[in-house]
Amino acid sequence: MTQHLAQEFAEEFNNVSTQKISFAQVFVVKLHERSDALVCAEPVLQGHYIKHLNNAGKVFTSDTLAQAFTHFTWKASGRRIMICDIQGVGDVYTDPSIQCEQEETPELAEKSCNWGGEAVHTFFRQHRCSVHCRSHALQSAQEELLSLQANRSLPLPCAYIDELTGKRRVWHKKKAFHNALVAALHVHAQLDNTAEIISPHHE
């Protein structure tokens, strides 16, 4: 589901970008020789594999296209989710993650690769906008940080000081996977109805 959603964002991104990106297609395979066990599979990416940024929004390379795509997903989703963990071969990526935080969503998962607001803040603190960002009319990273600080409805860092009470508040990662999933489904409701979510988990 995450990779499918990332590909939908990639197609939107490609409508403007002169340099195209994509995500490897994922398949669900039934193994008859193993009691009909269901597994996820995808084509092997041939070439030099590079991780551009991780789940927590930390940037590892100077690849401007990968960073611009993550920046774009924040704007394209109405600043509700961010696609991180961008990695792959060339401009073909795989195994992304959804970052989002919504306090009102009931918790479902004990562990998750979703760092929520902390990842969003980390990314914009390290991200340097490029021609790819400007071609999509994205706000600068500094402007995004200022918006995050000014609007309490947007994700907050993992730990922060409440300016009204002076108390230290901590973001709880227990809710993360379900929050990201719900937000993603709201953002892209056009996902087909043939999929069935069996059990959210974190590898």
C-alpha positions as CSV (number, residue, x, y, z in Angstrom):
1,M,0.0,0.0,0.0
2,T,2.8,2.4,0.9
3,Q,4.7,1.8,-2.3
4,H,1.5,2.1,-4.3
5,L,0.7,5.5,-2.7
6,A,4.3,6.7,-3.3
7,Q,3.9,5.8,-7.0
8,E,0.8,7.9,-7.2
9,F,2.7,10.8,-5.8
10,A,5.5,10.1,-8.2
11,E,3.1,10.3,-11.2
12,E,1.9,13.7,-10.0
13,F,5.5,14.8,-9.5
14,N,6.4,13.7,-13.0
15,N,3.6,15.8,-14.5
16,V,5.9,18.8,-13.9
17,S,9.4,17.4,-13.4
18,T,11.6,17.0,-16.5
19,Q,13.4,14.2,-14.7
20,K,11.1,11.3,-14.0
21,I,11.0,9.0,-11.0
22,S,9.2,5.8,-10.2
23,F,8.7,3.1,-7.5
24,A,9.2,-0.6,-8.1
25,Q,5.9,-2.4,-8.5
26,V,5.1,-4.7,-5.6
27,F,3.2,-8.0,-6.0
28,V,1.5,-10.3,-3.6
29,V,2.5,-13.9,-4.3
30,K,0.8,-17.0,-3.0
31,L,3.3,-19.8,-2.4
32,H,1.4,-23.1,-3.0
33,E,4.4,-25.2,-1.9
34,R,4.4,-23.4,1.5
35,S,0.8,-23.9,2.5
36,D,-0.4,-21.0,0.4
37,A,1.6,-18.5,2.4
38,L,1.3,-14.9,1.1
39,V,4.5,-12.9,0.5
40,C,5.3,-9.5,-1.0
41,A,7.7,-9.5,-3.9
42,E,9.2,-6.9,-6.3
43,P,11.7,-6.9,-9.2
44,V,15.4,-6.8,-8.2
45,L,16.8,-3.4,-8.9
46,Q,20.1,-3.8,-10.8
47,G,22.8,-1.3,-10.2
48,H,24.3,0.8,-7.4
49,Y,21.8,1.0,-4.5
50,I,21.7,4.3,-2.7
51,K,19.7,5.4,0.4
52,H,19.0,9.1,0.1
53,L,17.0,9.7,3.3
54,N,15.7,7.5,6.1
55,N,12.4,7.1,8.0
56,A,13.3,9.8,10.4
57,G,13.7,12.4,7.6
58,K,17.5,12.4,7.9
59,V,19.2,13.3,4.5
60,F,22.2,11.2,3.5
61,T,23.0,12.4,0.0
62,S,23.0,15.5,-2.0
63,D,20.6,14.1,-4.6
64,T,18.2,17.0,-5.3
65,L,15.6,15.0,-7.1
66,A,15.0,12.6,-4.2
67,Q,14.8,15.5,-1.7
68,A,12.5,17.4,-4.0
69,F,10.1,14.5,-4.3
70,T,9.8,14.2,-0.5
71,H,9.3,18.0,-0.2
72,F,6.6,17.7,-3.0
73,T,4.6,15.0,-1.1
74,W,4.3,17.2,1.9
75,K,2.6,20.0,-0.3
76,A,0.6,17.6,-2.5
77,S,-1.0,15.9,0.5
78,G,-2.1,19.2,2.0
79,R,0.7,19.0,4.5
80,R,-0.7,15.8,6.1
81,I,1.8,13.2,5.1
82,M,5.4,13.0,3.9
83,I,7.0,10.2,1.9
84,C,10.4,9.4,3.3
85,D,13.0,6.6,3.3
86,I,13.8,7.3,-0.4
87,Q,16.2,4.6,-1.7
88,G,16.9,2.6,-4.8
89,V,18.9,2.5,-8.0
90,G,19.0,5.6,-10.1
91,D,15.6,7.2,-10.2
92,V,13.7,4.0,-9.4
93,Y,13.0,3.8,-5.7
94,T,11.7,1.2,-3.3
95,D,10.6,0.6,0.3
96,P,9.4,4.1,1.2
97,S,7.7,5.1,4.4
98,I,4.8,7.4,5.2
99,Q,5.4,10.0,7.9
100,C,2.4,11.6,9.6
101,E,1.1,12.5,13.0
102,Q,-2.6,12.9,14.1
103,E,-3.2,13.0,17.8
104,E,-7.0,12.4,17.4
105,T,-6.5,9.0,15.7
106,P,-6.8,5.9,18.0
107,E,-3.6,4.0,18.5
108,L,-3.2,0.6,16.7
109,A,0.4,-0.3,16.5
110,E,3.0,-0.6,19.2
111,K,5.9,-0.1,16.8
112,S,6.3,1.7,13.5
113,C,8.7,3.2,11.0
114,N,6.6,6.4,11.2
115,W,8.4,9.2,13.1
116,G,5.6,11.6,12.5
117,G,6.2,15.3,13.1
118,E,9.8,14.7,14.2
119,A,10.7,13.4,10.7
120,V,9.0,16.3,9.0
121,H,11.0,18.8,11.1
122,T,14.3,16.8,10.6
123,F,13.8,16.8,6.9
124,F,13.1,20.5,6.5
125,R,16.1,21.4,8.8
126,Q,18.4,19.5,6.5
127,H,16.8,19.9,3.1
128,R,18.2,22.4,0.6
129,C,15.7,23.4,-2.1
130,S,16.8,23.0,-5.7
131,V,15.5,23.8,-9.2
132,H,13.2,20.7,-8.8
133,C,11.5,22.3,-5.8
134,R,11.1,25.6,-7.5
135,S,9.6,24.0,-10.7
136,H,6.8,22.6,-8.4
137,A,6.4,26.1,-6.7
138,L,7.2,24.6,-3.3
139,Q,7.8,26.8,-0.3
140,S,11.3,27.0,0.9
141,A,12.4,24.6,3.7
142,Q,12.7,27.6,6.0
143,E,9.2,28.7,5.3
144,E,7.9,25.2,6.0
145,L,9.7,25.2,9.3
146,L,8.1,28.6,10.2
147,S,4.7,27.3,9.3
148,L,5.2,24.2,11.4
149,Q,6.1,26.3,14.4
150,A,3.2,28.7,13.9
151,N,0.4,26.2,13.3
152,R,-0.2,23.7,16.2
153,S,-2.5,21.6,13.9
154,L,0.6,20.5,12.0
155,P,3.0,17.8,13.3
156,L,5.3,18.8,16.2
157,P,8.8,17.4,17.0
158,C,9.1,14.3,19.2
159,A,9.8,16.5,22.2
160,Y,9.0,20.2,22.5
161,I,8.2,22.9,25.1
162,D,4.5,24.0,25.2
163,E,4.8,27.8,25.0
164,L,1.5,28.3,26.9
165,T,2.2,26.0,29.9
166,G,6.0,25.7,29.8
167,K,5.7,21.9,30.1
168,R,7.7,19.5,28.1
169,R,5.5,17.4,25.8
170,V,6.4,14.2,24.1
171,W,5.0,12.8,20.8
172,H,4.0,9.2,21.2
173,K,5.1,6.8,18.4
174,K,2.6,4.1,19.5
175,K,-0.1,5.7,17.3
176,A,2.1,6.2,14.3
177,F,1.4,3.4,11.9
178,H,-2.3,3.7,12.1
179,N,-2.2,7.5,11.9
180,A,-0.1,7.4,8.7
181,L,-2.4,4.8,7.2
182,V,-5.6,6.7,7.9
183,A,-4.1,9.9,6.6
184,A,-2.8,8.2,3.5
185,L,-6.2,6.7,2.7
186,H,-7.9,10.1,3.1
187,V,-5.4,11.7,0.8
188,H,-5.7,9.1,-1.9
189,A,-9.2,7.6,-1.6
190,Q,-9.0,6.4,-5.2
191,L,-7.1,3.2,-4.2
192,D,-9.0,0.3,-5.6
193,N,-11.2,-1.8,-3.3
194,T,-9.5,-5.1,-4.0
195,A,-6.9,-4.7,-1.3
196,E,-7.4,-6.0,2.2
197,I,-5.4,-4.8,5.2
198,I,-4.7,-7.9,7.2
199,S,-2.4,-6.8,9.9
200,P,-0.2,-3.7,10.2
201,H,3.3,-4.5,11.2
202,H,6.8,-3.2,11.3
203,E,9.7,-5.1,9.9
